[in-house]
Amino acid sequence: MADVTGITPLPKPLTVADFHDFDPKLAEIGRLLFYDPVLSGNRNISCGTCHHHDLASGDGLALGVGEGGSGLGVRRTTGQGAGRIEKRVPRNAPGLFNLGAREIRIMFHDGRLSIDDIFGNGFNSPAEEYLPEGLKGILAAQALFPLTSETEMAGNPEENKIAGAAYDRIDHVWPLLVERVRGIAGYVEQFSAADPEIGGPGDLNIVHIANALGDFINSEWRSTDSGFDRYLAGDNSALGPEARAGMELFYGKAGCATCHSGKLMSDQGFHALALPHFGPGRTRRFDPYVRDVGRMAESDRLEDAYRFRTPMLRNVALTGPWGHNGAYATLEGIVRHHLDPVAALDAWRPDMVRLPADERLAKVDFIALDDSRERARLKARVDVEPVALSDQEVNALVAFLEALTGEARGRLGRPARVPGGLPVD
């Protein structure tokens, strides 16, 4: 690899050694569970609905349509009749590439799950002391929470016991889901083959399910073979002239590497970018606004207002829309927003976002955006300085981001069927 002067030092290549180990037998079980609607309250949605192989481990929507919706990707609708959704998923469904990396210690857009022994179980999480012990890592812990979310997988408390249990206490959900899996012989047989301590259905618990899901995600979506990765490994021809110019901007004048640093191209920190508000947000219980204050909702620190976690960038060209709420439908759009967030917020229009149509939801989708006081608060909390780039330089940056696309789209792929016989998206 040729030296590039005048820029932040480039990271070392990302290799297999940078990832946690996984059990192939558990990963295979996790693949089935990931696409099995049995883990949802009404048995009508799976993890794979919003993190699909055909959609680069995402769903292609700005804000997802969870339990109660119908269809897949941009064709997904908000459902029909009494079972249709009551609100959109508050945030964008992120891609799953490289989540099994060893350096990751915090997850979700707001960092509400982190490695920390504050509750004696190894994690600081929404489940607090009720998170079960024995989880293999943060990826296994993460897999438990969409199962408890009303908008994502659990459904409405009036519809099923799973959702009702979530309102009692978060950990009351998991035993009910375990009972479902215990009743499917195919899962019990595979778990028994993978773990000698599982002699029968009664030995199976939620930790086994979470560890299987975590090992699947860890092993399935790894991206280490992009043009940029090959360049870092010494292949000077792996980046074309425009992408090379974009790389120099990324690590130099444009300042992208200030936050998108290291092997994973993320500092794993939180930054405010004045992205426009729309949708239901993750409104705090006592908050009078339909909004999303990001990290502050978890840290209770005013300086964290409107900050969101820095995303990793491998395969970023495949995982739009972009932003914690999918505010931009093009990669160029989110790049230009970074150059001057305040001006970009003023210029942003609702027709720039891709939301499944629903006349009920459309009445409230942009309430926060129309609030001049909330926009002023957003503008007052921006962590990046404006950068002036020409159109040619913006195009070069986009070319570099596209050069972060790898060949891998999934090690095992989507299963054709699952043991319980429910339909696979």
Secondary structure as UniProt FT lines:
FT   TURN            5..6
FT   HELIX           16..18
FT   HELIX           24..34
FT   HELIX           37..39
FT   TURN            41..42
FT   HELIX           47..50
FT   HELIX           53..55
FT   TURN            56..57
FT   TURN            67..68
FT   HELIX           73..75
FT   HELIX           81..83
FT   TURN            97..100
FT   TURN            102..103
FT   STRAND          106..107
FT   TURN            109..110
FT   STRAND          113..115
FT   TURN            118..119
FT   STRAND          123..124
FT   TURN            126..127
FT   HELIX           128..130
FT   HELIX           138..143
FT   HELIX           146..148
FT   HELIX           150..154
FT   TURN            157..159
FT   HELIX           161..168
FT   HELIX           170..172
FT   HELIX           173..182
FT   HELIX           185..194
FT   TURN            196..197
FT   HELIX           201..203
FT   HELIX           206..220
FT   HELIX           227..232
FT   TURN            233..234
FT   HELIX           236..238
FT   HELIX           241..250
FT   TURN            251..254
FT   HELIX           256..258
FT   TURN            262..265
FT   STRAND          270..272
FT   TURN            285..286
FT   HELIX           296..299
FT   HELIX           302..304
FT   TURN            305..306
FT   STRAND          307..309
FT   TURN            314..315
FT   HELIX           316..318
FT   TURN            324..325
FT   HELIX           331..339
FT   HELIX           341..347
FT   HELIX           350..352
FT   HELIX           359..362
FT   TURN            363..370
FT   HELIX           372..380
FT   HELIX           391..402
FT   TURN            403..404
FT   TURN            419..420
//
